[in-house]
Amino acid sequence: MKVRGLELPNALQTVLLNGVWTSRGDDYSGMWDDDYHIALFKKLFPRAEAPWPRFFGYEGMLKVNNEFWNGERNIIKLYLGKSSKDYSPGNIDPHLTIFIGESDPDSPIALDYRTPTPRVVYFCDVKYKILWIEAVKTLWVEAAKDIETLLSALELNSK
């Protein structure tokens, strides 16, 4: 299974095919309405302002990635982020990124293929201080070192 020429990790392919990642026949998972799974999600995505997690099915990934990356260039620029020493990775490479879901509306979750094993990152606000002024940057932050770690933490690989 490939999205934009990038092979999805085997563990993600498995949960997509066996229906654990999303409800069968649906592009989004319906399991994220309960408090238990939201609490698991918040541990990995603590900067999600109002967690409303959704994971895309394979067809959803194809559609979302194609529409986004072939869309309005000014919108794309808003989602690239900026390199950061404090919050890794800070940015993404559009050619080495696949959106796999959202942590909340307008906050994509992605696979970042710049590491030997694609890491899971999400787009979020990061608060910081410059002298006495509090400011906010929107950056890409690592949620899990790989898809297997994400699946385990969300208890999706044990079903």
Secondary structure, DSSP 4 states (H G I P E B T S, - for coil): -EETTEEPPHHHHHHHHTTSSS-TT-SB-SGGGSHHHHHHHHHH-TT-SS---EEB-HHHHHHHHHHHHTS-HHHHHHTSB---SSSSEEB--GGGEEEEEEEETTEEEEEETTSSSPEEEEEEEEEEEETTEEEEEEEEEEEESSHHHHHHHTT-TT-
